Amino acid sequence: MRFLKTLFWVVVAVWLAIFFNRNWNDVTVSLWGNLQAEVKLPVLACLVFLVGFLPTFLILRARIWALNRKLVLAQRQPVPAPLAPADDEHEAL
């Protein structure tokens, strides 16, 4: 199974390298006003991917962290309450 996982990521990396190599040309991005930027297409594709991926990833990691904290708190052994002292008067009767 580990071999298939490694093979998958190698195929994805080779595919991305070929895609980036064949599309290494400038793209003009119109910003605000008359400001324009010329960016390589693979760099633009990576930036767009990160802008979409990072917020989702960070929210997911924050939720997992919070759930793990709740789970650790729920799994703690409760502290036993101290026993009330026995009344000697009731035992004498």
Rosetta blueprint (number, residue, H / E / L):
1 M L
2 R H
3 F H
4 L H
5 K H
6 T H
7 L H
8 F H
9 W H
10 V H
11 V H
12 V H
13 A H
14 V H
15 W H
16 L H
17 A H
18 I H
19 F H
20 F H
21 N H
22 R H
23 N L
24 W L
25 N L
26 D E
27 V E
28 T E
29 V E
30 S E
31 L L
32 W L
33 G L
34 N L
35 L L
36 Q E
37 A E
38 E E
39 V E
40 K E
41 L H
42 P H
43 V H
44 L H
45 A H
46 C H
47 L H
48 V H
49 F H
50 L H
51 V H
52 G H
53 F H
54 L H
55 P H
56 T H
57 F H
58 L H
59 I H
60 L H
61 R H
62 A H
63 R H
64 I H
65 W H
66 A H
67 L H
68 N H
69 R H
70 K H
71 L H
72 V H
73 L H
74 A H
75 Q H
76 R L
77 Q L
78 P L
79 V L
80 P L
81 A L
82 P L
83 L L
84 A L
85 P L
86 A L
87 D L
88 D H
89 E H
90 H H
91 E H
92 A H
93 L L
